[in-house]
């Protein structure tokens, strides 16, 4: 208990609880918004929208070639604030160019991508705009994090979630699914622009987006390479949660089944924010201690101790409240409960191994390792979905996801041990 108290006290001093509670509010807002959307749209329309968004989510981590992820790693280890601003300026300018290329490709190939579910084509084109909005927002959020402005980061997350909720709900009342999509898409861009404007005022013009930025403190090739590997790794990781939805649509071609599975995945997928918040708060601090073996070991031990308790509490809560929670989505989604029961198995591995160890490896500069692990996960997940969905329908997708995530956890443990042994070597 004393060790847990010390860890939580340190977490509070770094602004961790500000991020934690703002993220809880964010997830509650997202959950409430999801319930509203599910109830306001027809099941078929929600299935088409979900299918399009699942495809978009796969590409999001690679928006801007993942340079906002490079900013997190390389910006964290820069001692001068001026160098952090230089990297941010480069991230924005170069990343916008890459994002526009991705948007153009999606717009051009939307018909081909959604040929099995033609009702999703329109939504896919609208969601493609989210790529540049997402990139701007998370580039600004990365800048706040490397400046260790966790309280401002938490406030920005909360403002963005409220804006997403307001604009999306207004949009669905005015124009159904299309209105919801537009509101959802533009909210992060608005938040990012406002936060960036405030930062420019606070730092008296030190943040220059379009003017000359001078020499970068790191090689552009290394900076871009890290972003690409981190982005690809995140894409493959996202696919572990999104591939099943896409393959259900591609193999079964029934929007109602896509809708049911998407609702089932909503709860376990949303809960990932709990360990993610903890790691987001400490990412910069871990990056600074990338070659301190004892620090990394002690950090993970403390994390494992705390989150073992959280995992147990989460599973007990679901056991007693599952019927009530599922009823929130409406009577047509009651069958989703049995799917959720299967997917909740992922909570154990994701909370205790996959999220913490993956973030630690990314913080210490081993984004490439995460990419290799994620690719293995993706291949296994694809094969299992291909074999199990035709036989077990949406249950097969749940079995495939649980199996592939479990394998990913084992790989993460092995990679962390290998990295610790490398620190001892010259």
NORVENWO-V111926 format. One record per residue. N is the residue number from 0. RES is the residue in one letter. SS is DSSP state (2 for helix, 1 for strand, 0 for the rest). Layout:
[[N,RES,SS] [N,RES,SS]]
This chain:
[[0,X,0] [1,X,2] [2,X,2] [3,X,2] [4,X,2] [5,X,2] [6,X,2] [7,X,2] [8,X,2] [9,X,2] [10,X,2] [11,X,2] [12,X,2] [13,X,0] [14,X,0] [15,X,2] [16,X,2] [17,X,2] [18,X,2] [19,X,2] [20,X,2] [21,X,2] [22,X,2] [23,X,2] [24,X,2] [25,X,2] [26,X,2] [27,X,2] [28,X,2] [29,X,2] [30,X,2] [31,X,2] [32,X,2] [33,X,2] [34,X,2] [35,X,2] [36,X,2] [37,X,2] [38,X,2] [39,X,2] [40,X,0] [41,X,0] [42,X,2] [43,X,2] [44,X,2] [45,X,2] [46,X,2] [47,X,2] [48,X,2] [49,X,2] [50,X,2] [51,X,2] [52,X,2] [53,X,2] [54,X,2] [55,X,2] [56,X,2] [57,X,2] [58,X,2] [59,X,2] [60,X,0] [61,X,0] [62,X,2] [63,X,2] [64,X,2] [65,X,2] [66,X,2] [67,X,2] [68,X,2] [69,X,2] [70,X,2] [71,X,2] [72,X,2] [73,X,2] [74,X,2] [75,X,2] [76,X,0] [77,X,0] [78,X,0] [79,X,0] [80,X,2] [81,X,2] [82,X,2] [83,X,2] [84,X,2] [85,X,2] [86,X,2] [87,X,2] [88,X,2] [89,X,2] [90,X,2] [91,X,2] [92,X,2] [93,X,2] [94,X,2] [95,X,2] [96,X,2] [97,X,2] [98,X,2] [99,X,2] [100,X,2] [101,X,2] [102,X,2] [103,X,2] [104,X,2] [105,X,2] [106,X,2] [107,X,2] [108,X,2] [109,X,2] [110,X,2] [111,X,2] [112,X,2] [113,X,0] [114,X,0] [115,X,0] [116,X,0] [117,X,2] [118,X,2] [119,X,2] [120,X,2] [121,X,2] [122,X,2] [123,X,2] [124,X,2] [125,X,2] [126,X,2] [127,X,2] [128,X,0] [129,X,2] [130,X,2] [131,X,2] [132,X,2] [133,X,2] [134,X,2] [135,X,2] [136,X,2] [137,X,2] [138,X,2] [139,X,2] [140,X,2] [141,X,2] [142,X,2] [143,X,2] [144,X,2] [145,X,2] [146,X,0] [147,X,0] [148,X,0] [149,X,2] [150,X,2] [151,X,2] [152,X,2] [153,X,2] [154,X,2] [155,X,2] [156,X,2] [157,X,2] [158,X,2] [159,X,2] [160,X,2] [161,X,2] [162,X,2] [163,X,2] [164,X,2] [165,X,2] [166,X,2] [167,X,2] [168,X,2] [169,X,2] [170,X,2] [171,X,2] [172,X,2] [173,X,2] [174,X,2] [175,X,2] [176,X,2] [177,X,2] [178,X,2] [179,X,2] [180,X,2] [181,X,2] [182,X,2] [183,X,2] [184,X,2] [185,X,2] [186,X,2] [187,X,2] [188,X,2] [189,X,2] [190,X,2] [191,X,2] [192,X,2] [193,X,2] [194,X,2] [195,X,2] [196,X,2] [197,X,2] [198,X,2] [199,X,2] [200,X,2] [201,X,2] [202,X,0] [203,X,0] [204,X,0] [205,X,0] [206,X,0] [207,X,0] [208,X,0] [209,X,0] [210,X,0] [211,X,0] [212,X,0] [213,X,0] [214,X,0] [215,X,0] [216,X,0] [217,X,0] [218,X,0] [219,X,2] [220,X,2] [221,X,2] [222,X,2] [223,X,2] [224,X,2] [225,X,2] [226,X,2] [227,X,2] [228,X,2] [229,X,2] [230,X,2] [231,X,2] [232,X,2] [233,X,2] [234,X,2] [235,X,2] [236,X,2] [237,X,2] [238,X,2] [239,X,2] [240,X,2] [241,X,2] [242,X,2] [243,X,2] [244,X,2] [245,X,2] [246,X,2] [247,X,2] [248,X,2] [249,X,2] [250,X,2] [251,X,2] [252,X,0] [253,X,0] [254,X,2] [255,X,2] [256,X,2] [257,X,2] [258,X,2] [259,X,2] [260,X,2] [261,X,2] [262,X,2] [263,X,2] [264,X,2] [265,X,2] [266,X,2] [267,X,2] [268,X,2] [269,X,2] [270,X,0] [271,X,0] [272,X,2] [273,X,2] [274,X,2] [275,X,2] [276,X,2] [277,X,2] [278,X,2] [279,X,2] [280,X,2] [281,X,2] [282,X,2] [283,X,2] [284,X,2] [285,X,2] [286,X,2] [287,X,2] [288,X,0] [289,X,0] [290,X,0] [291,X,0] [292,X,2] [293,X,2] [294,X,2] [295,X,2] [296,X,2] [297,X,2] [298,X,2] [299,X,2] [300,X,2] [301,X,2] [302,X,2] [303,X,2] [304,X,2] [305,X,2] [306,X,2] [307,X,2] [308,X,2] [309,X,2] [310,X,2] [311,X,2] [312,X,2] [313,X,2] [314,X,2] [315,X,2] [316,X,2] [317,X,2] [318,X,2] [319,X,2] [320,X,2] [321,X,2] [322,X,2] [323,X,2] [324,X,2] [325,X,2] [326,X,2] [327,X,0] [328,X,0] [329,X,0] [330,X,2] [331,X,2] [332,X,2] [333,X,0] [334,X,0] [335,X,2] [336,X,2] [337,X,2] [338,X,2] [339,X,2] [340,X,2] [341,X,2] [342,X,2] [343,X,0] [344,X,0] [345,X,2] [346,X,2] [347,X,2] [348,X,2] [349,X,2] [350,X,2] [351,X,2] [352,X,2] [353,X,2] [354,X,2] [355,X,2] [356,X,2] [357,X,2] [358,X,2] [359,X,2] [360,X,2] [361,X,2] [362,X,2] [363,X,0] [364,X,0] [365,X,0] [366,X,2] [367,X,2] [368,X,2] [369,X,2] [370,X,2] [371,X,2] [372,X,2] [373,X,2] [374,X,2] [375,X,2] [376,X,2] [377,X,2] [378,X,2] [379,X,2] [380,X,2] [381,X,2] [382,X,2] [383,X,2] [384,X,2] [385,X,2] [386,X,2] [387,X,2] [388,X,2] [389,X,2] [390,X,2] [391,X,2] [392,X,0] [393,X,2] [394,X,2] [395,X,2] [396,X,2] [397,X,2] [398,X,2] [399,X,2] [400,X,2] [401,X,2] [402,X,2] [403,X,2] [404,X,2] [405,X,2] [406,X,2] [407,X,2] [408,X,2] [409,X,2] [410,X,2] [411,X,2] [412,X,2] [413,X,2] [414,X,2] [415,X,2] [416,X,2] [417,X,2] [418,X,2] [419,X,2] [420,X,2] [421,X,2] [422,X,2] [423,X,0] [424,X,0] [425,X,0]]
